[in-house]
Amino acid sequence: MNSLSLVSKQNPGAFEVHADSMLGSARFKLLCATDLWARSDRALQKALWLSEVTDAQLLLLHVVDGELPLRIAGRKADLARSALEWHLRDAAAFSQPPAVTVRVGNPQQTIIKVARAWRPDMVVLGAASARVFDRIRGTTAERLASEASCPALVVNRGEPGAYSGAGVIAESCCQAFALENDLDRLQVLRGGAPVRTVYPIRSRPRIWRAPVRKAAAALLGAPPEVVVVEVDRWPGVSELFRRGMSGMVARSGATDVLITPRRSRVSESPGGCKHHLRAIN
């Protein structure tokens, strides 16, 4: 067990408790951040299932609030590590047992910091409680996709297992194609499962232009098991003037949500999209 080290009294994010050393690996890497509340159990089970079926390297992360007194934070860290190890009591079935790290600091900032340092292929999160400033600062999933360039899967209702259907919210067919490729790459969708696409904003023809709210309702009215959306480039700024699509879906709670990083529009130029390829051929 690693000891608790104090770097700065003014910077609680500098604490690290039970931080396991993680060796670099070319394998698929999953990070599951959990607050150990009941609402996060489904996310933890989903992450364990994904790790098992994809033979991924899994890191379980819990962050203790850095505003707590040092003695209380240390006790909560010990309890959190014990709780995570209890969840891994059947980890012998894994080819590489999941690792556990417990840290002390600002939860949202610490999760982003760990994601930047460890560079996982995807972060799995539980359903977050509503916070006053999420519309301005963005949810943890939005900030992970925007600041750490890491896809974030928010598990609101899903159970362990592949999704049997998905919805894609995209501004163009090229973007929709790229998001479908993300589903395939991250291996969260069952083979042959249907994928529905909704285009909230279309430049042509004019009749197809619709508010973002209506596009979200088109999917969330009868939601598929998971909805995929690209994060707004500046979620905080965009929320000041309009309700961003990724923020609306992330806070809906109606279905699981996969939020992907913002892509350069150069990568979405016609030619890679199956619809454009079909038109050329």
ROTILUM-235225 format. One record per residue (C-alpha): residue number from 0; x, y, z; residue in one letter. Coordinates in steps of 0.001 Angstrom, whole numbers, plus 500000, padded with zeros to 6 digits. Example, Ala and Ser with C-alpha at 12.3 -4.5 7.8 and 13.67 -1.06 7.14 Angstrom:
2
<atom num="0" X="512300" Y="495500" Z="507800" residu="a"/>
<atom num="1" X="513670" Y="498940" Z="507140" residu="s"/>
//
This chain:
281
<atom num="0" X="500000" Y="500000" Z="500000" residu="m"/>
<atom num="1" X="501455" Y="503344" Z="498976" residu="n"/>
<atom num="2" X="501628" Y="506035" Z="501617" residu="s"/>
<atom num="3" X="499753" Y="509309" Z="501508" residu="l"/>
<atom num="4" X="502089" Y="512091" Z="500421" residu="s"/>
<atom num="5" X="501466" Y="515792" Z="500962" residu="l"/>
<atom num="6" X="502882" Y="518087" Z="498302" residu="v"/>
<atom num="7" X="501089" Y="521340" Z="499070" residu="s"/>
<atom num="8" X="498460" Y="522349" Z="501585" residu="k"/>
<atom num="9" X="497126" Y="524879" Z="499099" residu="q"/>
<atom num="10" X="496802" Y="522326" Z="496286" residu="n"/>
<atom num="11" X="494798" Y="519280" Z="497417" residu="p"/>
<atom num="12" X="494914" Y="517956" Z="493849" residu="g"/>
<atom num="13" X="498556" Y="517151" Z="494449" residu="a"/>
<atom num="14" X="497684" Y="514339" Z="496865" residu="f"/>
<atom num="15" X="497814" Y="510785" Z="495583" residu="e"/>
<atom num="16" X="496538" Y="507885" Z="497642" residu="v"/>
<atom num="17" X="497174" Y="504259" Z="496698" residu="h"/>
<atom num="18" X="498210" Y="505316" Z="493193" residu="a"/>
<atom num="19" X="499283" Y="502147" Z="491393" residu="d"/>
<atom num="20" X="502018" Y="502475" Z="488812" residu="s"/>
<atom num="21" X="500618" Y="501801" Z="485364" residu="m"/>
<atom num="22" X="503001" Y="500542" Z="482732" residu="l"/>
<atom num="23" X="502522" Y="501622" Z="479150" residu="g"/>
<atom num="24" X="500715" Y="499157" Z="476939" residu="s"/>
<atom num="25" X="499504" Y="498931" Z="473376" residu="a"/>
<atom num="26" X="496373" Y="497090" Z="474487" residu="r"/>
<atom num="27" X="492920" Y="498639" Z="474528" residu="f"/>
<atom num="28" X="492780" Y="500792" Z="477660" residu="k"/>
<atom num="29" X="489671" Y="501560" Z="479699" residu="l"/>
<atom num="30" X="489340" Y="504015" Z="482566" residu="l"/>
<atom num="31" X="486322" Y="503734" Z="484853" residu="c"/>
<atom num="32" X="485782" Y="506664" Z="487211" residu="a"/>
<atom num="33" X="483321" Y="505865" Z="489970" residu="t"/>
<atom num="34" X="482071" Y="507726" Z="493040" residu="d"/>
<atom num="35" X="480985" Y="504364" Z="494557" residu="l"/>
<atom num="36" X="477377" Y="505498" Z="494870" residu="w"/>
<atom num="37" X="474647" Y="503111" Z="493716" residu="a"/>
<atom num="38" X="474110" Y="505107" Z="490514" residu="r"/>
<atom num="39" X="477687" Y="504234" Z="489464" residu="s"/>
<atom num="40" X="477304" Y="500455" Z="489877" residu="d"/>
<atom num="41" X="476056" Y="499999" Z="486325" residu="r"/>
<atom num="42" X="479022" Y="501920" Z="484930" residu="a"/>
<atom num="43" X="481413" Y="499768" Z="486941" residu="l"/>
<atom num="44" X="479763" Y="496557" Z="485751" residu="q"/>
<atom num="45" X="479796" Y="497816" Z="482150" residu="k"/>
<atom num="46" X="483510" Y="498617" Z="482411" residu="a"/>
<atom num="47" X="484299" Y="495185" Z="483853" residu="l"/>
<atom num="48" X="482332" Y="493513" Z="481051" residu="w"/>
<atom num="49" X="484064" Y="495589" Z="478363" residu="l"/>
<atom num="50" X="487450" Y="494802" Z="479871" residu="s"/>
<atom num="51" X="486725" Y="491096" Z="479841" residu="e"/>
<atom num="52" X="485353" Y="490809" Z="476300" residu="v"/>
<atom num="53" X="487949" Y="493119" Z="474718" residu="t"/>
<atom num="54" X="490885" Y="491893" Z="476823" residu="d"/>
<atom num="55" X="491464" Y="495525" Z="477759" residu="a"/>
<atom num="56" X="493675" Y="497059" Z="480403" residu="q"/>
<atom num="57" X="491263" Y="498491" Z="482990" residu="l"/>
<atom num="58" X="491989" Y="501159" Z="485580" residu="l"/>
<atom num="59" X="489387" Y="501877" Z="488272" residu="l"/>
<atom num="60" X="489581" Y="505404" Z="489663" residu="l"/>
<atom num="61" X="487940" Y="506942" Z="492710" residu="h"/>
<atom num="62" X="488538" Y="510546" Z="493767" residu="v"/>
<atom num="63" X="488126" Y="511672" Z="497370" residu="v"/>
<atom num="64" X="487053" Y="515289" Z="497760" residu="d"/>
<atom num="65" X="490134" Y="517410" Z="498442" residu="g"/>
<atom num="66" X="488139" Y="519838" Z="500596" residu="e"/>
<atom num="67" X="487957" Y="517258" Z="503394" residu="l"/>
<atom num="68" X="490398" Y="517354" Z="506320" residu="p"/>
<atom num="69" X="493492" Y="515246" Z="505673" residu="l"/>
<atom num="70" X="492694" Y="512602" Z="508304" residu="r"/>
<atom num="71" X="489140" Y="512088" Z="507019" residu="i"/>
<atom num="72" X="490336" Y="512027" Z="503411" residu="a"/>
<atom num="73" X="492837" Y="509298" Z="504267" residu="g"/>
<atom num="74" X="490160" Y="507163" Z="505938" residu="r"/>
<atom num="75" X="487774" Y="507613" Z="503012" residu="k"/>
<atom num="76" X="490579" Y="506647" Z="500623" residu="a"/>
<atom num="77" X="491188" Y="503405" Z="502545" residu="d"/>
<atom num="78" X="487466" Y="502594" Z="502509" residu="l"/>
<atom num="79" X="487223" Y="503401" Z="498791" residu="a"/>
<atom num="80" X="490112" Y="501135" Z="497915" residu="r"/>
<atom num="81" X="488595" Y="498299" Z="499957" residu="s"/>
<atom num="82" X="485252" Y="498807" Z="498190" residu="a"/>
<atom num="83" X="486870" Y="498720" Z="494739" residu="l"/>
<atom num="84" X="488847" Y="495601" Z="495613" residu="e"/>
<atom num="85" X="485610" Y="493969" Z="496776" residu="w"/>
<atom num="86" X="484094" Y="494657" Z="493347" residu="h"/>
<atom num="87" X="487141" Y="492910" Z="491856" residu="l"/>
<atom num="88" X="486787" Y="489794" Z="493998" residu="r"/>
<atom num="89" X="486135" Y="487726" Z="490831" residu="d"/>
<atom num="90" X="488926" Y="489357" Z="488833" residu="a"/>
<atom num="91" X="490785" Y="486048" Z="488513" residu="a"/>
<atom num="92" X="488848" Y="485513" Z="485264" residu="a"/>
<atom num="93" X="490686" Y="488444" Z="483658" residu="f"/>
<atom num="94" X="493893" Y="487798" Z="481730" residu="s"/>
<atom num="95" X="495209" Y="491004" Z="483315" residu="q"/>
<atom num="96" X="493547" Y="491957" Z="486599" residu="p"/>
<atom num="97" X="492186" Y="495530" Z="486690" residu="p"/>
<atom num="98" X="494236" Y="498101" Z="488578" residu="a"/>
<atom num="99" X="492898" Y="500437" Z="491257" residu="v"/>
<atom num="100" X="493892" Y="504009" Z="492070" residu="t"/>
<atom num="101" X="492382" Y="506317" Z="494685" residu="v"/>
<atom num="102" X="493258" Y="510012" Z="494631" residu="r"/>
<atom num="103" X="492398" Y="513128" Z="496588" residu="v"/>
<atom num="104" X="491466" Y="516391" Z="494902" residu="g"/>
<atom num="105" X="488757" Y="518042" Z="492865" residu="n"/>
<atom num="106" X="486879" Y="515046" Z="491362" residu="p"/>
<atom num="107" X="486259" Y="516496" Z="487894" residu="q"/>
<atom num="108" X="489724" Y="517988" Z="487486" residu="q"/>
<atom num="109" X="491421" Y="514858" Z="488817" residu="t"/>
<atom num="110" X="489560" Y="512551" Z="486427" residu="i"/>
<atom num="111" X="490592" Y="514759" Z="483494" residu="i"/>
<atom num="112" X="494194" Y="514852" Z="484749" residu="k"/>
<atom num="113" X="494364" Y="511048" Z="485001" residu="v"/>
<atom num="114" X="492815" Y="510664" Z="481540" residu="a"/>
<atom num="115" X="495386" Y="513036" Z="480050" residu="r"/>
<atom num="116" X="498262" Y="511182" Z="481702" residu="a"/>
<atom num="117" X="497109" Y="507598" Z="481092" residu="w"/>
<atom num="118" X="495499" Y="508231" Z="477668" residu="r"/>
<atom num="119" X="492727" Y="505580" Z="477754" residu="p"/>
<atom num="120" X="490774" Y="504632" Z="474644" residu="d"/>
<atom num="121" X="487555" Y="505342" Z="476536" residu="m"/>
<atom num="122" X="486381" Y="506535" Z="479954" residu="v"/>
<atom num="123" X="483281" Y="504935" Z="481508" residu="v"/>
<atom num="124" X="481283" Y="507084" Z="483915" residu="l"/>
<atom num="125" X="478169" Y="506620" Z="485994" residu="g"/>
<atom num="126" X="475089" Y="508825" Z="485898" residu="a"/>
<atom num="127" X="476077" Y="512180" Z="487341" residu="a"/>
<atom num="128" X="473973" Y="514189" Z="489728" residu="s"/>
<atom num="129" X="472808" Y="517567" Z="488423" residu="a"/>
<atom num="130" X="475131" Y="520434" Z="489307" residu="r"/>
<atom num="131" X="474366" Y="524126" Z="489056" residu="v"/>
<atom num="132" X="477312" Y="525103" Z="486880" residu="f"/>
<atom num="133" X="477283" Y="522129" Z="484477" residu="d"/>
<atom num="134" X="475611" Y="524250" Z="481815" residu="r"/>
<atom num="135" X="478501" Y="526705" Z="481972" residu="i"/>
<atom num="136" X="481501" Y="524487" Z="482714" residu="r"/>
<atom num="137" X="480234" Y="521336" Z="481035" residu="g"/>
<atom num="138" X="479677" Y="517888" Z="482514" residu="t"/>
<atom num="139" X="482605" Y="515617" Z="483336" residu="t"/>
<atom num="140" X="481940" Y="513617" Z="480152" residu="a"/>
<atom num="141" X="481919" Y="516775" Z="478014" residu="e"/>
<atom num="142" X="485144" Y="518047" Z="479541" residu="r"/>
<atom num="143" X="486826" Y="514665" Z="479090" residu="l"/>
<atom num="144" X="485954" Y="514663" Z="475399" residu="a"/>
<atom num="145" X="486884" Y="518319" Z="474965" residu="s"/>
<atom num="146" X="489970" Y="518728" Z="477182" residu="e"/>
<atom num="147" X="491410" Y="515198" Z="477279" residu="a"/>
<atom num="148" X="490339" Y="514195" Z="473719" residu="s"/>
<atom num="149" X="488933" Y="510965" Z="475107" residu="c"/>
<atom num="150" X="485536" Y="509357" Z="474333" residu="p"/>
<atom num="151" X="483351" Y="509194" Z="477441" residu="a"/>
<atom num="152" X="480572" Y="506639" Z="477926" residu="l"/>
<atom num="153" X="477953" Y="507753" Z="480461" residu="v"/>
<atom num="154" X="476041" Y="504708" Z="481698" residu="v"/>
<atom num="155" X="472596" Y="505806" Z="482861" residu="n"/>
<atom num="156" X="470499" Y="502686" Z="482297" residu="r"/>
<atom num="157" X="472609" Y="500088" Z="480490" residu="g"/>
<atom num="158" X="473434" Y="496631" Z="481778" residu="e"/>
<atom num="159" X="476618" Y="494595" Z="481172" residu="p"/>
<atom num="160" X="476569" Y="493487" Z="477552" residu="g"/>
<atom num="161" X="476703" Y="494932" Z="474061" residu="a"/>
<atom num="162" X="474094" Y="497479" Z="473035" residu="y"/>
<atom num="163" X="471398" Y="496152" Z="470706" residu="s"/>
<atom num="164" X="470722" Y="499521" Z="469090" residu="g"/>
<atom num="165" X="472246" Y="502978" Z="468819" residu="a"/>
<atom num="166" X="471279" Y="506491" Z="467807" residu="g"/>
<atom num="167" X="473712" Y="508910" Z="466179" residu="v"/>
<atom num="168" X="473237" Y="512677" Z="466275" residu="i"/>
<atom num="169" X="475308" Y="514331" Z="463558" residu="a"/>
<atom num="170" X="475424" Y="517481" Z="461458" residu="e"/>
<atom num="171" X="476400" Y="515666" Z="458240" residu="s"/>
<atom num="172" X="476550" Y="512198" Z="456755" residu="c"/>
<atom num="173" X="480356" Y="512286" Z="456990" residu="c"/>
<atom num="174" X="480189" Y="513047" Z="460699" residu="q"/>
<atom num="175" X="477585" Y="510307" Z="461187" residu="a"/>
<atom num="176" X="479878" Y="507843" Z="459394" residu="f"/>
<atom num="177" X="482765" Y="508813" Z="461677" residu="a"/>
<atom num="178" X="480615" Y="508339" Z="464795" residu="l"/>
<atom num="179" X="479481" Y="504929" Z="463574" residu="e"/>
<atom num="180" X="483144" Y="504003" Z="463164" residu="n"/>
<atom num="181" X="483690" Y="505025" Z="466795" residu="d"/>
<atom num="182" X="480981" Y="502569" Z="467826" residu="l"/>
<atom num="183" X="482756" Y="499785" Z="465928" residu="d"/>
<atom num="184" X="486202" Y="500709" Z="467244" residu="r"/>
<atom num="185" X="485085" Y="500862" Z="470876" residu="l"/>
<atom num="186" X="483202" Y="497540" Z="470535" residu="q"/>
<atom num="187" X="480147" Y="498644" Z="472515" residu="v"/>
<atom num="188" X="477575" Y="497743" Z="469849" residu="l"/>
<atom num="189" X="476355" Y="494245" Z="469066" residu="r"/>
<atom num="190" X="477157" Y="493034" Z="465565" residu="g"/>
<atom num="191" X="474361" Y="493828" Z="463120" residu="g"/>
<atom num="192" X="472574" Y="496098" Z="465614" residu="a"/>
<atom num="193" X="470537" Y="498894" Z="463984" residu="p"/>
<atom num="194" X="471882" Y="502442" Z="464041" residu="v"/>
<atom num="195" X="469530" Y="505421" Z="463622" residu="r"/>
<atom num="196" X="470848" Y="508803" Z="462568" residu="t"/>
<atom num="197" X="469298" Y="512209" Z="463218" residu="v"/>
<atom num="198" X="470588" Y="515365" Z="461536" residu="y"/>
<atom num="199" X="469660" Y="518346" Z="463740" residu="p"/>
<atom num="200" X="471221" Y="520976" Z="461484" residu="i"/>
<atom num="201" X="471334" Y="520791" Z="457700" residu="r"/>
<atom num="202" X="472551" Y="523569" Z="455453" residu="s"/>
<atom num="203" X="470536" Y="522278" Z="452465" residu="r"/>
<atom num="204" X="467740" Y="522046" Z="451760" residu="p"/>
<atom num="205" X="466397" Y="524783" Z="454011" residu="r"/>
<atom num="206" X="463294" Y="522809" Z="454948" residu="i"/>
<atom num="207" X="465466" Y="520344" Z="456883" residu="w"/>
<atom num="208" X="466757" Y="522964" Z="459293" residu="r"/>
<atom num="209" X="465449" Y="522210" Z="462781" residu="a"/>
<atom num="210" X="466242" Y="523349" Z="466296" residu="p"/>
<atom num="211" X="468665" Y="521189" Z="468243" residu="v"/>
<atom num="212" X="465955" Y="520496" Z="470822" residu="r"/>
<atom num="213" X="463691" Y="518812" Z="468234" residu="k"/>
<atom num="214" X="466511" Y="516607" Z="467000" residu="a"/>
<atom num="215" X="467236" Y="515387" Z="470517" residu="a"/>
<atom num="216" X="463536" Y="514715" Z="471085" residu="a"/>
<atom num="217" X="463436" Y="512644" Z="467887" residu="a"/>
<atom num="218" X="465844" Y="510190" Z="469484" residu="l"/>
<atom num="219" X="465028" Y="510572" Z="473150" residu="l"/>
<atom num="220" X="461295" Y="510172" Z="472621" residu="g"/>
<atom num="221" X="461852" Y="506474" Z="471982" residu="a"/>
<atom num="222" X="465523" Y="506254" Z="472942" residu="p"/>
<atom num="223" X="467857" Y="503526" Z="471704" residu="p"/>
<atom num="224" X="470144" Y="501900" Z="474245" residu="e"/>
<atom num="225" X="472987" Y="504319" Z="473524" residu="v"/>
<atom num="226" X="473173" Y="507716" Z="471817" residu="v"/>
<atom num="227" X="476407" Y="508919" Z="470204" residu="v"/>
<atom num="228" X="477156" Y="512623" Z="469848" residu="v"/>
<atom num="229" X="480235" Y="514736" Z="469238" residu="e"/>
<atom num="230" X="481100" Y="517203" Z="471980" residu="v"/>
<atom num="231" X="480592" Y="520900" Z="471317" residu="d"/>
<atom num="232" X="483925" Y="522601" Z="470674" residu="r"/>
<atom num="233" X="483517" Y="525012" Z="473584" residu="w"/>
<atom num="234" X="480740" Y="523543" Z="475736" residu="p"/>
<atom num="235" X="480867" Y="526374" Z="478262" residu="g"/>
<atom num="236" X="480677" Y="529192" Z="475743" residu="v"/>
<atom num="237" X="478086" Y="527501" Z="473561" residu="s"/>
<atom num="238" X="475797" Y="526989" Z="476538" residu="e"/>
<atom num="239" X="475717" Y="530744" Z="477143" residu="l"/>
<atom num="240" X="473996" Y="531336" Z="473805" residu="f"/>
<atom num="241" X="472230" Y="528064" Z="473023" residu="r"/>
<atom num="242" X="471722" Y="524628" Z="474495" residu="r"/>
<atom num="243" X="474536" Y="522512" Z="473076" residu="g"/>
<atom num="244" X="473632" Y="519111" Z="471717" residu="m"/>
<atom num="245" X="476177" Y="517141" Z="473754" residu="s"/>
<atom num="246" X="475099" Y="518900" Z="476946" residu="g"/>
<atom num="247" X="471411" Y="518228" Z="476320" residu="m"/>
<atom num="248" X="471964" Y="514539" Z="475694" residu="v"/>
<atom num="249" X="474494" Y="514121" Z="478516" residu="a"/>
<atom num="250" X="472042" Y="515512" Z="481078" residu="r"/>
<atom num="251" X="468941" Y="513801" Z="479733" residu="s"/>
<atom num="252" X="469398" Y="510561" Z="481704" residu="g"/>
<atom num="253" X="467033" Y="508794" Z="479295" residu="a"/>
<atom num="254" X="469671" Y="506524" Z="477799" residu="t"/>
<atom num="255" X="473382" Y="505781" Z="477832" residu="d"/>
<atom num="256" X="475468" Y="508409" Z="476043" residu="v"/>
<atom num="257" X="478783" Y="508164" Z="474221" residu="l"/>
<atom num="258" X="480377" Y="511614" Z="473824" residu="i"/>
<atom num="259" X="483296" Y="511698" Z="471400" residu="t"/>
<atom num="260" X="485996" Y="514360" Z="470930" residu="p"/>
<atom num="261" X="485509" Y="517100" Z="468378" residu="r"/>
<atom num="262" X="487043" Y="516257" Z="465022" residu="r"/>
<atom num="263" X="488713" Y="518510" Z="462517" residu="s"/>
<atom num="264" X="486360" Y="519166" Z="459636" residu="r"/>
<atom num="265" X="489261" Y="518219" Z="457305" residu="v"/>
<atom num="266" X="488876" Y="514601" Z="458415" residu="s"/>
<atom num="267" X="485197" Y="514702" Z="457439" residu="e"/>
<atom num="268" X="485718" Y="515783" Z="453841" residu="s"/>
<atom num="269" X="483781" Y="513806" Z="451213" residu="p"/>
<atom num="270" X="485551" Y="510658" Z="450113" residu="g"/>
<atom num="271" X="485737" Y="508721" Z="453361" residu="g"/>
<atom num="272" X="481982" Y="508636" Z="453918" residu="c"/>
<atom num="273" X="480161" Y="505566" Z="452627" residu="k"/>
<atom num="274" X="477411" Y="507765" Z="451178" residu="h"/>
<atom num="275" X="479878" Y="509763" Z="449111" residu="h"/>
<atom num="276" X="481711" Y="506618" Z="448043" residu="l"/>
<atom num="277" X="478414" Y="505123" Z="446893" residu="r"/>
<atom num="278" X="477655" Y="508281" Z="444876" residu="a"/>
<atom num="279" X="481107" Y="508214" Z="443260" residu="i"/>
<atom num="280" X="480814" Y="504576" Z="442300" residu="n"/>
//
